[in-house]
Amino acid sequence: MQENTQKRYRYTQNRELSWLRFDQRVLEEAADPSVPALERLKFISIFSSNLDEFFMVRVGSLFDLARMTPDDRDNKSGWTPEEQLHHIYAVIPGLLTMKRQIYDAVMEELGRSGIQDVDIDTLDATELKRVNHFFKQELLPVLSPILIGPNHPVPHLVNKRLYGVALLDDKKGHKAIGLVPMPETAAPFMLLSDGKRYVRTENILLRWLPTMFDGYMVKERCVLAVTRNADISFDDDKFDDNEADFRNQMAKLLKRRDHLAVMRVELNAAISAEFRKLLFTIVRVETHQVFVDTCPLNMRYVFRLIGELPKDLSLRLQYPVHRPRWAEDFRRDQPIIPQIRQHDHLLFYPYDAVDPFLHLLNEAAENPKVLSIKITIYRMASSSKIAQALCRAAENGKEVLVVMELRARFDEENNLEWSKMLEESGCQVIYGTEGFKCHSKICLITMRSHNKTTYLTQVGTGNYNEKTNAMYTDLSFMTVDPVIGEDAAAFFRNMLVNKLDGEYKRLLVAPFGIKTMLLQKLDEQIKRGRDGYVCIKANAVTEREVIDKLAEASRAGVEVQLIIRGICCIRPGIAGETENIHVSSIVGRFLEHARIYQFGRGESAELYIASADLMTRNLNRRVEIACPIQDAELRAELRWILDAQLRDSAKASLILPDGAYCRKHSAEPFDSQDYFLHTSMHKPVEPVAEPIRLAGRLQKLLRRWKA
């Protein structure tokens, strides 16, 4: 029994530790001296934000599981929730040490360009006067100092809000805790006179904190932040029976998020045992949940700082400005709908501009032949041109159906607001299906001309979000294929009636279709043995049945190439198990987000794009769509993308048999993202002859003939 158990975990690893290894690679990108200095600072900020979310969601979820089902075991490691938490908390101090070292190196480099996070004690009298004025005029009026005592109960500590905290002594020697919340309205930093050096606001607060507790001596002080469990449950049976509107239900539920248990406490400096003892009567956590991080505890200010630095300096220390190209197989001067009628199109964000799709929606909104637009929305930009086009279509009398996912984590409030605006414009908004998040990316335009109904369908791998379209690598497929159009129409009908097991001819729809297809296609390659080939690009691999089938393919001699950005629970290179599986991961300027599945080699290969990662949640608990790509040119474009990413030796790392990452090395490093920036996958369309010029030539010939 024990032998079988050990074998079960022989080629897998825990998903949480795999994720932490991914985030470490984000941090390592900040250590790369070839990356511009301000971009390196961004990577540290992204690492910190990722870690915040990890504690809020994954650690929070494990914390709940440890209480509710303590004996459950992870099917990739065999660990209980408590054991997983133990391993997670053990890894974090090492990551924070690495972060400190890299942050110091980056700030030293920025300092050579005059950009400095200044210690207040080093300021001259003039600058100190300016900072003091900032404190008195901008900060002090909105501060609310709290003395923790019998008459002042412990306040609620808001998730990731910064607090100035002091150990106080009164005249009788009694100890107390002083607490000053950082106002949410306060600017995160103050730029000094040269416009390059700055003082973070929490340091200003800390400097003048003693002035806010008259009658007390400040013995110690520090900055504190807590990270709370944000893994709120969206189980339908937890909603009030008498609450008919799901949107109102969601608004109520979101209010609970900020009151869940504390998962982590961060301090910006080490404190005495005395201070710690008193402090943690306020925040009740275990010792292993407390971390000293001398870097800024909240690094969301970085992007604002970059925006306020002198423009010439800021541009010099970032990647060159990227302006997405207009896809060469689209004519700019022609309507989009007729061009898609001529042949299928594929956009590759952020290298291709999203503009052709925006033009498509705007054309559909105005075209009298368009009857309806139906679309799934998971995440939208706060200022969305896509939403504006949908509203205009509804106002023009088109039927507009929006399947809005209100449970998109941390975008719930934005989606709530957009759902209201869309409804006010006349759109029909539904909120997905019971118990299943709708993560699909599909848009269907229905047209009628000469008593004939036709469809134009767009299927993508990324969200309908212009902001992320400029930062994430994603694919957008557009076709008038009638079979795909009929499938799309059936999909939306099924969503309206909560039918998840609908039948489709071409599209694959999770939770019933995609996993079945993956296992079937893997079986087909297994039958081919050493002639078999699989290449999958995704963000994560966690689904146990898929992992075991990939291992089976490896044992059959099939070459398996996985390009996995983040979590990868399969360990490649294990003799007799996964020795034919190779896993690479790319972390670079853009966030790799596209999903591509390839089965077989060359022109005969079957290729799909999808919204789904190879995760249990995507394949079993979400509504996802995968679409086969049958056009020969587009299939060649997908193979071109995969081939380039497999060749990457500049930003790619390989996963080793123990689950750790090792950077690829090459005498001539190849950066696939940089290659895509400078090389288009599209063939330019043939220029259309201008009729007026042809007519002119004919006129000349006619005049000569008459003469």
N, C-alpha and C positions, 0 to 999 in steps of 0.2 A: 504493500500500500504506500509506504513512504517512498519507495523507488519510483512508483508511478507519479506521485505528487511532485517529486524533484524533477522528473522528466517533463512534467507539464510546464514548469517554469524555466526549463533549460535555455530557451531561446527568447524569453520575454523579460521585460523590465517594468517597474512601477511607473505609471503615467506621470505622477507628480514629480518624481525625481527626473524623469525625462524632460518635463517642462522646465524645471529649474536649470537643467543643462542647456536648454535652448536660450533661456534668458541670460545665462552666463555668456553665451556667444554674442548676444546683443551688446553686452557690456564689453566684450573683447573687441568689438568693432570700434568702440570708443578709444581703445588702446592702440589702434592702427595709425601710425604716424603719416601714412599716405592719405588719410581722410582729413579734410579741412577741419580746423580747430573748432569752429562753432558747430559743425556737424557732429564732432566727437562729443561736445557738450549735450547736443540733442540726444545722442544714443544713451548717455548716462541718464538723462531725463526719462527716456522711453523705458530703459531698464527699471528705473524706480517706479514708474507708473504701472508697468507690467507686474512688478512684485506686489504693489498695493492691491491690484485687482486679484492676484493669486491668493493673497490672504483673505480678501473679502469673499471670494467665491469658492475656491477649492479647499482652502483650510477651513473656511466656514462650513462647507458641506461635510467635510470629514469630522468636524467637531459635532455636528448634528448626528451623523451616523454613529459616532462613538457613544452617544447617549441612547440612541434609539435601537440600534442593531450592533452592539459591540462585538459580536462574534462573527459578523460577516467578514469574508476575506476577499481581498482584491484578486481577480482571476489572472493577473499577470505576474504578481509577486507572492501571493499567498499571505500577505500581511493583513492584520486587522486594521480598522480605522485608527486605533490608538497607536499601533506600530508605525503606520504611515506618518502620523503626526510627529512621532518621535524622530523619524528619519528626516523629515522636513526641517524641523527646528534645529537639528544638528548641522544641517548644511548652511543655513542662513549666515552665521557669523563669518564663515570663510568668504562668502559672496560680498559681505559688507566690507571686509578688509580689502578685497580686490577693488571694490568700488572706490574706497578712500584713496588708494594708491593711484588709480587711474584718474580720479577727479583732481588730485593734487598735480599730476603731470599735465593734464589739460589746462588747468588754471595757470600753471607756470607758462605754458605756451601762449595762452591768451594774454598773459601779463606782458609778454614781449611786444604785443601790439597795443598795449595801453589799457586793455580790458581787465579790470581788477575788482574782485569782491573785497572791499576795503574793511579792515579792522578799524572800528571807531576810535580806538586809542591812538591810532597813527595819524589822525587828522590834525591839520593845523588849526589855529584858533578861528580863522575865517570859515573854514568848512565845518568845524564843529558847531559854530553859531548857526549855520544854515540847517544842519541836521537837527539841532535843538528847536529851531523854529518850525521845522517839519513836524517834529513830535508834538509841539504845543498847539499848532494850528490845524494839522491834518489828522493826527492820531489821537491825542488826548481827549478831544471832545466826544469821541465815539467809543472810548474804552470803558469797560465795566469790571473793575477789580472786585474780586470775591475773596473774603476771608472765611475759610472753612472752619466752622465751629458749631456750638450748640444752637445758635440762632441763625446760622447760615448753612443749611443742608448742602450736601454734595451736589453740585450742578451736573446736568447731563453733559457728557463730553461728546461733541459732535465728531463723526467719522472724518479723519484726516485734517481736522482743523488744528491750527497751531495754538499752543497755550504757553504763555510765560508763567513759570511756576517758581515759587520761592519758599525756602525754609525760614520761618520767622521766629524771633525771640521777643517776648514782651519784657517790660521792666521787671517783672517778677520771675523771669526765667522760664515762663511757660512757652512751650513750642506750639506753633500753628503753621498752617499751609496757606500761602497766598496764591491766588490763581487769576490770571488775566487773559481772557480769550482774545485772540487776534481778530479784529473786526473783518467780516467778509467783504466789506466795502473798501478796505484799505488797500492801497497799491502794494504789491509784494516787494518793491524795492524803491530806492530813491537814487536817481542819477545825480552825480556830482557835477561841478561846473564844466568839466571838460567833455561831458557827454559820453564818457567811456567807462569811468570808474563808477561804482555803485555801492550802496549800503543796503543790505537786506532789512526789511521792515521788522522782522522778528528780533534782529540784533539791536535795532533802535529801541524796541519795546523792552528788551532785556536790560539795556543800559540804564533806562530811566525807571525801571520797575520799582526800585527802592523808594522813589518819591511818592508812590501810590499807596503806601502802607504806613501812614504817620503813627508814631508811637511804637513801632516795631523795628527791630534790627534785622536786616536781611543777612543771614549767615551763608546761604547758598542759593543759587538760582540756575535754571536751565530752561530749555524749550522742550515741550512735550507734545506728542501726537499719538492718538490711538487709531487703530484700524479695527473696524467692526465687521462681523459677519454680515454680508449683504446678500446671502443666498436665500432670498425670500421665496417661499413656495407659491406656485401659481396653480396648485391643484384646484380643479373646478369645484370639488365638493367642499372646499374651505370657504367658498364665497357664500354670502347671505342668500337664502332662498328667495327672499322678498326683493332682492336687488336685481332688477331686470336688465339694466344697462351695464354691459361688461366694462365699458370705459370708466364708469363710476366705481365699479368694483376694483379696477386696477388702481385708480387714484387713491382709494382707501388703503390698498395693500402697500403701495409705495411708501406711505407714511410710516409703516412699521419698520422699514429697512434701517433707519438711523437709530433704532433702539435695541438692536440685537447685540449679542455678547461680543466683548472685546477679544480679538484674536492676537493682537500685537500691541505693545507699547514701545514707542521710539523716544529716546532721549538724545539730545545733541551733545551731551557731555556726561562723563562718569560722575556719580554723586556718592555722598557718604552713606554708610549703612543706616545712620540715624535718619537722614533725609528720605532714603528709600523706604524705610519702615513706615514712616508717616504717610508718604506719598501713596503707598499701595494699600492704605486703608481707604483711599479714594477710588483707586482703580484696582479691582480685585482680579489679579492674574497670577499665574505661576511664574517662578523665576525665569524659566526657559523662554517665556513669552516676552521678555524685556530685552531690548537691544539698544546699545549705545552706537549711534551713527553720527560722526562728526561732520559728515556732509550735510547740506541743507536737507531738512526732513521732508519738505515738499518742493519738488523741482519743476512744478508746472509753470513757474515764472520764466523759465528759460526762453520759451518761444516769444513771450512778450518782450523780454530783454533784447532779443535779437532784432525785433521789430523797431525798438527805440534807439538802437545804436546808430551812429552815423552811417548812412546808406553805403557809401563807398567802402568803408571798413567792413561792414557786415557782408556785403557781396563778395569781397575778397576772401573772406574766411569761411565761405560756404561753397557747396557744389555750384557749378555754373547754372544759371537759370535755365530750366527746361521748359520749352514750349512744345506741347504735343503737336505732332504733324497731322495734317489732314490726310486721311488714308488715300493713297494714290489711286486705288481702284474705284473711288467715288469722284464724280465730276462736281466741283464746287458750284458751277453755274447752272446746274440742272436739278430739278426736284428729286428727292430721295426715293420716293415710292416707286416711280418707274424704273429706277436703276436697280432696286432690289428685285423687281419683276424680271429683269433681264438675267440676273444670276445671284446666287447666294453671296453674302458678304460676312466677313469676320473682322471685328475690331480688336486690337490688342492694347489695352490700357496699361500704363499711362503714356506709352510711346505713340499711340494713335489718340487723337482728340476724341472726346465724347460728342463733339458737335454734330456728326451725321445722325446720331440717335436723337439728339435734341431737335434737329431739323425735322426728323421723321415724325416726332410727336407733335410738333407745331403744325406741320402739313396736315396731319390727321385731324387736328383740332379744327382746321379751317375747311378741309375738303368735304364738299357736299355728298360725295359718294361713301364717306366713312359713316358707318352706323354706330359703332361702339369701340371703346378702348377698355381693355381689362388688364390689370397689372397686379403683381404681388409686391408689397413693400415691406422690407425688414428694417433697413436703416436709411434715413433720408438726411440730406444736408439741412442745416438750420435755415439756410436761404436756398430754396430748391427751385431751379428752373423747370425740373421735371414736374413738380407739383403745380407750378404755375400753368404749364401746358395742359395738365389734366383738368384744372379748374376752368381754363378757357374752353376746352372741349365740352365740358358739361354745360357751361353758359351758352355755348352755341347749339345746344340741343342734342349732343351726342350722349349715348348711354355710356357712362363711365363707372366701372366697377373697380374698387380698390380693395384688395385683400391685405389689410394692414395688420402687421404683427405687433401687438402692444407689449409683448413679453420679451422684446429684444433687449437683453441685459444692458443697463445703464443708458439706454436710449428711450426708455419707456415714456418719460415726460415729453420729449420731443415728438414722439409718435402720437401721443395723446393730443397734443396741440395741432399737429397736422391733420389728424383724423377729423377734428372739429372744423377746421378750415375747408377741407375737402367736402365735407357734408354740407356746409353752408353754401358752397358753390354749386351744389346739385349732384355731387358724386354719391354713388351708393358705396358705403364703407362697411365691410364685414371684418371680423376679427379672428380669422383663421378657424381652426377646428378645436374641439374640446380635447384637451390633454396633449395636443401635438403642436409645437411651434411650426409656423409656416416659414421656412428658410429658402424656398424656391425663388428663382429669379426669372420670371417669364412675363412677357407682355404680348397681348393679342389684339390686333387691329382688324376689325371686320368691316368689309366693304361690300357694296351692292351696286352693280352696273349692268344694264341690259338684262334685268331679271335674273342675274347670276350673282351668288354670294361667293366672295373670295376672302382669303385670310392672309395676313402678313404677321409672322410670328418672330419675336425676338426672345432668345434664351441666353442667359448669361451665367457667369461664375461669381459675379460680384454684385454688390448692392446698387440700387438706383440712387447714387449719391455722388454728385459732381466733385465734392471735396475728396473723397477716398478714391474716385476714379483718377485723380491726379497723383496719388501716392501709392496705390496698390496695383499690382499686376493682375489684370483680369481679362476675360474674353467675353465678347458680345457677338452672338451669331444672329443673323437676320435672314429670313427666307420666306418665300411664298409657297413652299411645298404644301400642297393641299392636305396630305396625310398628317404632317406635323400640325397644320392649322386645325384640322378636325380633332386631333388629340388635345390641342391647347383648349379648344372650345369645350371638349368633354371635361378637361381638368377643372375649368372654372365652374361648370355646372355641378361637378362633384363637390367642389369646395362650398358651394352655396347650400348643399344638403348634407354636409359632414360625411361624405362618402370617401373613405380613404383607400378602398380596394377597387377603384375603378379600373376598367380595361382600356389599354392603349395599344396602338399598332406600332408606334415608333418611339415615343417618349417613354422613359423609365421614371416612375414616380415612387419614392419612398413614402411610407415605411414598408411597402410590399414589393416594389419592383427593382430597386437598384442593387440591393444586396444579393438578391436572387440572380440578377444578371452578372454581377462580379464573380460569384461562385461558379456559375455556368461557364463563363469565358475562361476562368482559370482552369477549370476541368478540361476544356478544349485544348488549352496549351499543354496541360499535363499529358494528354494523350500523344502530343507531338514530341514529348521528351526533350532531347537536346536540341531539337529544331524549334522548340517553343521559345517565345519571347514575350515578356510583359514589361511595360514601362508605365508607371503611375506617378503623376505629380499631384500632390495634395498638401494640405497643411498639417495633417495629423493622421496617425494610424494607431487605433486602440481596440478595434472590434475583434474579439477573440476568434470568432469563427473565420473571419477573413485572414487574420494572422496565421492561423493553423493551415489554411488552404495555401497561403503563400509559401509556408514551410514545406508543404507537400509538393508544391511545384518545384521548389529548390531540390528536394530529394529526388524528383523525377528528372533532374538535369536541366530544367527550364532556366534560362537566364532572366533574372528579375532585377530590374533597375527601378529603385524608388527615389524620387526627389521630394523629400518631406521637410517642410520648413521648420516645424515645431516638434510636437510630441511624437515620438516613434517608439512604440512598445515592443517592436520586434528587434532582436539583436542579430545582425547579420554575421556571416562568417563562422558560425558554429559548425564544426565538423559533423557531417552526417545529418544535419538538420537544415541550416540556412547558409551553407557555404556558397551557394549560387545566387544569393541575394546581396545586392550592393545598395547602400543607402547614402545619399549625399543630401546636403542641406545648404541652402544659399541664404545668407543674411547680408544685405547690401543697402544701397540708397533707398530702394523701393521695397515695400513689404510684399513678398511673394504670396499670392492669394488665389491664383488660377488653379482649377482642377482639370486635369487631362488624364484620361485612361486610354492606354494603347495596348492592344492584344495582337501579336504577330508582328512581322517585319515588313518594311518597304511599302510598296504601293498596295499590297494586299492586306495590310494591317487594318484592323477595325479601330476606329477612334471615336471617343466620346468627350464632350465637355460636361461639367456637372457643377452643381452648387454644393454637393456633398463631399465632406471628408470621409475617410475610412474609420469613422468613430461610431461607437455604439449609439450615441445620441442622434447622429445624423442618419444612420441607416435604419434605426429601429424606432426612434421617438420623435422624428421630425418629418415634415412634408418637404421633400427635396425633389429636384428634377435633374436627370441626365439626358443628354440629347446626342444621338449619333450624328456624326458629320460624314456626309456621303459625297459631297462635291470634291473632285480630285484635287483641284487647286487648294482648297481650304485644308484638306487632309495633309497635303504637302507642307502647308504653313504650320500646322500643328507639329508635324515631325521635325520641322526646322527649329521650332521653339525648344522642343525636348532635346534635340541633338546639341544645340548650343548650350543648354543648361547642364547637360552631362559632361560637356567639355570644360565647364567653368573650373578654373584653377586659381582664381583670385579671391572670390568671395565664398567659395564652396568649402564645406568640411565633410569628412567621411565619418560615419559612425563605426566604431570599432566593436569587436565581439563583446567587450564588457559594457557597452552602452555609452562610453565616453566619445567625444568628438576629437578629430585630428584634422587640422587644416591641410588642404591639398597644397602641394608645392610643385612649382614648375619653373624651368629656366626662363620661359616666356609666359607669364601669367595671362590667362584669358578671362576677362570679366564679361559674363553674358549680358548683364544689365547695360553695361557701357556699349556693348556690341549692338543691342537692340536700340539704344538711343541713336546710334549713327547708321543703322542699317534697317531698311524697311523690308517687311515680308511681302509687301503687296507689289503686284505688277501694275504699272501705270496704265490707265485706260487709253485706248486708241483715240486720238483727237478726231472729233467729228468735223467732216468737211463743211465749210460754210456755204450754204446755198447761194448767197449773194455773189460770192466770188465765182462760183461755177456759172451762174447766170451771166456774169460779166464776160467771161471767156466765150460763152456761146454767142453773145451779142457781137463780140469782135469778129468771130468767125463768120457770122451772118453778114456783117458789113463788108468783109473781104469778099464773100461770095457774090454779093450784090454788085460790088465794084467790078 
